[in-house]
Amino acid sequence: MDIANQDFIQLVKITRAKFGVTIEGAHDLIFADEEMRRLVARRVNLDPACRKQALWDMREKGDKSRFVEVDGKIRFRR
């Protein structure tokens, strides 16, 4: 199973509408699922546009980012 950029955008929109949360809140709910974290981590490391967004998130949020770079790979912060 894989997730495309547009699929993830739709998932965020649906999650926001269903739970009445912000984009960050939707991300929190989505990333609470280990399988989704695995799929997104894979996508972030394979797709340049996803990688760019994760790198931006790390720059902007620093230690509060969901992501961290380890040995050239972007991973979810534990």
Rosetta blueprint (number, residue, H / E / L):
1 M L
2 D L
3 I L
4 A L
5 N H
6 Q H
7 D H
8 F H
9 I H
10 Q H
11 L H
12 V H
13 K H
14 I H
15 T H
16 R H
17 A H
18 K H
19 F H
20 G L
21 V L
22 T L
23 I H
24 E H
25 G H
26 A H
27 H H
28 D H
29 L H
30 I H
31 F H
32 A L
33 D L
34 E H
35 E H
36 M H
37 R H
38 R H
39 L H
40 V H
41 A H
42 R H
43 R H
44 V H
45 N H
46 L H
47 D L
48 P H
49 A H
50 C H
51 R H
52 K H
53 Q H
54 A H
55 L H
56 W H
57 D H
58 M H
59 R H
60 E H
61 K H
62 G H
63 D H
64 K H
65 S L
66 R L
67 F E
68 V E
69 E E
70 V E
71 D L
72 G L
73 K E
74 I E
75 R E
76 F E
77 R L
78 R L
